[in-house]
Amino acid sequence: MTLQTPNEPILIGLAALAATLGDDRRAHRFVDVTGIGTDELRSRAGEPQLLAALIGFLEAYEPDLLAVAEQIGVAPDALVGARRALERGEP
């Protein structure tokens, strides 16, 4: 999937966040690895930096990257592309 709109990286990141938090094992691992609390997660959910970090977290464990990509209906490289765009400050 090629990113088509300026907001697409954020939309992909938000979908990946929802998929990650919807899986108890993955959600607990994300919280444990990052140390982010639920209140902070709620308040920062739409921030590009947080979404990029989440996708980077998924990239660090390929089975999670593949599972989330499948769940949200994008190719794994679209997730990686979204992370790169978010890191560059492209919404």
Buried (B, 14 or more C-beta within 10 A) or exposed (E): BEBEEEEBBBBBBBBBBEBBBEBEEBBEBBBEEBEBEEEEBEEEBEEBEBBBBBBBBBBEEEEBBBBBBEBBEBEBEBBBBBBBBBBEEBB
